[in-house]
């Protein structure tokens, strides 16, 4: 099987369809582990599956830091906000 250079494939990209996917996914608040994150993932899986590309969402256990504020204390005890 001969592979085409990526440049040859770019002409096959439907820019309007691609942009509609970007707009759909970017319209959702996708903070890690939140409902919007899963909605975006399921949308992508649904689309890919619909065109015959095997896809699935992998669930992993991880810790996500989402600090509201932070500061740093220096050796001279001054603080940087």
BELMO-V427710 format. One record per pair of residues at least 6 apart in sequence whose C-alpha atoms are under 6 Angstrom apart, sorted by the first residue. I is the first residue (numbers start at 1). GAP is how many residues later the second one is. D is the distance in whole Angstrom. If there is no record, write none. Layout:
# BELMO-V427710
i:I gap:GAP d:D
i:I gap:GAP d:D
This chain:
# BELMO-V427710
i:25 gap:15 d:6
i:28 gap:8 d:6
i:29 gap:7 d:5
i:30 gap:6 d:5
i:30 gap:7 d:4
i:31 gap:6 d:6
i:45 gap:10 d:5
i:45 gap:11 d:6
i:71 gap:9 d:6
i:71 gap:10 d:4
i:72 gap:7 d:6
i:72 gap:8 d:5
i:73 gap:6 d:4
